[in-house]
């Protein structure tokens, strides 16, 4: 019990330090310059958060699910986490706009704002400190969320462990998140309170699995072409796949992976989605400032150099604020939809492979 309290104190201290660093950026203070080790908070948020998950799992062994552990936490702590979560998302969007999608660098007594090594523009000393403060502000919003969530989960787990947990739910209880079934109303009941009855999920066929693999490979080919228009075209089917994944009741993204193929596909899918998002953002930018025809034919391109500010191939400089807005309104949603869509396609192939293996093993078992 004392270790749980120590983890709670640790998380609370991290939360207080994160809040101090975050608030300081609004008063013209650069925490990186004032406290050089402030970015270590980005590492210190994880130990108490992992400890909170461990204690929540231990409390779950008493018969109460992890959702029940969160419900057992004090209401004011849940409110703090909710506010921090909403603020972290808003703060991240503002950070992308204010930072112009770049990172400040100091070289030979001069200051620059770069994005992946490409020069955006040169900075003054005050602008350099301000952009460093933007980085602390952007990260500290997530520090607040993780540390407050750790305190909440540890408090909820402690209450569950003290009270001995709760009995498991009856299998007959309605649970919309139960992975085995999809719930639909029973139209045979005359009263207004429709009773929920289960309906089995339609099995995955070989045709669907083959189509998923073919679509995955086609999207990889379009992304590898590096043509902005083809990458923008690739966003459409992947957005549809991401929507299908969100509407599905079981498995990714609502539950754990159902196949190792889908699990291992997350990292390459994220990498491919990042390439697709950048090309799609370039397509949108060129279409806005050079016309749709130039974007479709790729006759006007964006050039990023280490020694010159970003510009179009026509010589027109890139508008930093507009390009930063592309990170928020184009690249971020495309990365999310692309990662989820590509992973869902790989998961379909993995699910079908697992089902085929189970069927083959069942056929080899002799009948009793």
Secondary structure, DSSP 8 states (H G I E B T S, - for coil): -HHHHHHHHHHHHHHHHHHHHHHHGGGT--HHHHSTTGGGHHHHHHHHHHHHHHHHHHHHTTT--HHHHHHHS-HHHHHHHHHHHHHHHHHHHHHHHHTTT-EEEEETTEEEEEETTEEEEEE-HHHHHHHHHHHHHHHHHHHHHHHHHHHHHHHHHHHHHHHT------TTS--TT-TTEEEEE-TT--SSS--EEEEE-----HHHHHHHHHHHHHHHHHHHT--HHHHHHHHHHHHHHHHHHHH-SSSTTTS--S-HHHHHHHHHHHHHHHHHHHHHHHHHHHHHHT-HHHHHHT-S-EE--SSS--EETTS-B--HHHHHHHIIIIIHHHHHHHHHHHHHHHHHHHHHHHHHHHHHHHHHS---
